[in-house]
Amino acid sequence: MSNNQPVFLTDCPRDAIQGMDKFIPTAKKITYLNALIGSALFDFIDFGSFVSAKAVPQLRDTEQVIESIEKSASTKLIAIIANERGASMGAGFKKIDYLGYPFSVSDTFQRRNTNRSIEESFTSVRAIKDILDKSVGPELMVYISMAFGNPYQDPWHEDIVLGWMERLKGLGVRKFSIADTTSAATAEQIGILFNRIYAQFSDLELSIHLHSDARGAAQKIEAAFQGGCRIFEGAVLGYGGCPFAQDELVGNIPSELLIHKFKSSQQYKVQSIITNFNDMIYDAV
């Protein structure tokens, strides 16, 4: 892959706020998401989820939020689902471009996240794909969670990741996000795995969703880039993490770091986005 090929950025406000205890008013979420879209900094925005309000109360207003988002043709919207019910709910919204299913290669995490085994989740993906294929709304994307290992002593190997991706591709899935859910990966591991993934699946749309402390973020981004990745996911100020992964959330890659590296000519817009984000979460942290 040429280093001159364009890079696309995803911001994940859904991931940034889902673990916050105090509910952020719907109107504030809408204002922030419209500011993100209006900035034209991001090619994808992971904005909400159609999951149990009991499991993720912060995102219980996703249906109201999507109704008021000012959709842009240049920014694609992503919402997360955990089962067929979520797929049926999200399928009716034409503004949404992708519904993302978190598919873990760690059986322990899959059960914690969706209350299903890996094989049961594969069956769910098949059913979800059928639901979305019959709709006029979103396409399916799959997050490969725990792609770089797991803290549960579950079996992990690069071949396990590649094997599950091959099976999911066989269902017709064309968009994947490779996720380091707990910041387990080193830069070297990221480069090795993404090189293998890109070599086998260069016909698919591949992104990377990394969690990292600030010290390792830049090296991890560069490793993924050299491995062939051209879609990077982050969150403003590095907020967030998966509340089902472990006891302590590990932050996302800061979106402003991605902008500085890949869209430096638009760096002047970053402070405005940070200000808008802080306004949204002011009463929630």
Beta strands, then each sheet from edge to edge (+ up, - down):
strand 1: 8-11
strand 2: 44-50
strand 3: 76-81
strand 4: 98-104
strand 5: 139-145
strand 6: 175-180
strand 7: 205-210
strand 8: 231-234
sheet 1: 1+ 2+ 3+ 4+ 5+ 6+ 7+ 8+ 1+
end
